[in-house]
Amino acid sequence: MRVTEVANLLCSNRDTATQHLMNHIPRPEYPRPTVVRSEWLNLNGSWRFRCDDEQVGLHQAWHKGPLSDAEVITVPFAPNAAASGITGCRTDTTLWYQRDFDLPADWRDRRICLRFGAVDYRSLVFVNDSPVGEHSGGYSPFHMDIEHALVPGKNRLTVRVEDSLSWTQPRGKQAGTTRWPIDYDGVSGIWQSVWLEPLPEVSVESVFPHFSLASSQLTCLVEFSRQLEGTLQVDLVKAGSVVASAEAMTRSRAESTVKLFIDVPVLWSPENPHLYDLRILLTTETDEQDEVSSYCGLREITTDKGQLRLNGEQLYIRGVLDQGYFPDGWYTATSDEELRKDIELTLAMGFNCVRKHQKAEDPRYLYWADQLGLLVWSEMPSGRIFSTELIQALTTEWLDLIRRDRGHPSIITWVAFNESWGVWHQAGRREQRAFVEGVVGLTRALELLETAKLNNVDPQAWLTWVLAQIADHKITRLDELLPWRYAAQAA
């Protein structure tokens, strides 16, 4: 089955009745298009919901038993968005979510992973009274194994989410303790899909394909859930036929690299967004296997004398700034079709590129950008107050987002900072400048693994020139410079 079909599976095809039920669950498509599994359980839909403005829920153990005095919220839409069914909820409070689910009988005695696409901001997760994990960050995905807390049949899932108005946490253009005219209403709580999937003891967690035009070689970096001894096999598939295949030993590592030579590559571009399917097979030394589907576009982004090039040809950007808000779902599109239509309208207006401004976008948006040929600048939502908290929060979440999204051929630029938000005084304060340089360096390290030279757009390429100018005392603030000035200077 082609990955474009697998990626739209609603759930494991258990029976017709279950399939019919899943058709009525919001956002029923599989949420991770670059690491696709056929067996999963979508937990979107109606959840019990309660605001905890007085912060008494933990003390009163709201997670131990059914949530009392609860409203009903539709997940994955943030409270106050029309699609959520909840109004009048503060965004600087604590939210409680709860729902029951039935553990499929054939999932018993298996490793069970609970995944969240994104929850804003601090999450504490319980299964059947037991805490099973926590996470901080409003944009990056997270997951946890929960089989130790499960019982046969019906189980209860409770999520406590704490948010604030602080600008020391990355929040993009969500209004905070101050609200600029360019800011929007805040987003709190669950705003991307929630799902369960059974996994083998060691599983594939991410796939990063990277193509070199000169060598006609595709390098696939695959991350695993833990270190292991075993083999990794990658098949490159075109129109149902394997055109290249290779394998590598894992050598007690939590990641492995496979290199495939493509004799006659079909290159990806906005004019011809051709995608190959990828079949990933991980086999442990005890012969336990994990198989996932993915895809890739064969393309190479370089710069030459300040000019951006795609597959060796000069690339002209006709870009638009896109805030990523939707009328009914705010951060969340109400359907996969709404995401596709957003991209189709962008292309119809004559643009070939979008900068997803101050929002880490839904992976399904990036999937459609890959499919339809829209170039993307991927951006980290900013904080606005430099602090130890901002350094740690932004760096951790940004690196997680790069690992999630670096396999998308549509992404040609990584924007770690918007103007000088959160690093207002970096020209005169060494700690702020060190923060910027560190994040740019880490971005390069993750994006350029396994490459011998710069084969991708220099993250915030213009920022490198800005820092050089600051060293020469030519400018004093990042926001005095626009990207086009970098190109002019380099030329």
Salt bridges, closest charged atoms under 4 A:
GLU29 OE2 - ARG27 NE 2.53
GLU39 OE2 - ARG14 NH2 3.68
GLU39 OE1 - ARG110 NH2 3.33
ASP53 OD2 - ARG90 NH1 3.91
ASP92 OD1 - ARG90 NE 2.97
ASP100 OD1 - ARG48 NH2 3.36
ASP106 OD1 - ARG14 NH1 3.03
ASP129 OD1 - ARG156 NH2 2.12
ASP145 OD2 - ARG111 NE 2.94
GLU162 OE1 - ARG160 NH1 3.57
ASP183 OD1 - ARG384 NH2 2.64
ASP185 OD1 - ARG179 NH1 2.89
GLU197 OE2 - ARG32 NH2 3.84
GLU197 OE2 - ARG37 NE 3.56
GLU197 OE2 - ARG115 NE 2.56
GLU201 OE2 - ARG226 NH2 2.78
GLU205 OE2 - ARG115 NH2 3.09
GLU205 OE1 - HIS143 NE2 3.85
GLU223 OE2 - ARG403 NH2 2.83
GLU223 OE1 - ARG406 NH2 3.56
ASP235 OD2 - ARG279 NH2 3.72
ASP277 OD2 - ARG2 NH1 3.21
ASP290 OD1 - ARG37 NH1 2.65
ASP304 OD2 - ARG309 NE 3.58
ASP322 OD2 - LYS356 NZ 2.96
ASP336 OD2 - ARG364 NH2 2.71
GLU344 OE2 - ARG340 NE 2.91
GLU361 OE2 - LYS356 NZ 2.93
GLU361 OE1 - LYS359 NZ 2.88
ASP362 OD2 - ARG27 NH2 3.10
ASP370 OD2 - HIS408 ND1 2.57
GLU379 OE1 - ARG355 NE 2.46
GLU379 OE2 - HIS357 ND1 3.17
GLU389 OE2 - ARG122 NH2 3.04
ASP400 OD1 - ARG403 NH1 3.96
ASP405 OD1 - ARG404 NE 2.64
GLU431 OE2 - ARG429 NE 2.91
GLU437 OE2 - ARG433 NE 3.26
ASP458 OD1 - ARG444 NH2 3.13
ASP479 OD1 - ARG477 NE 3.18
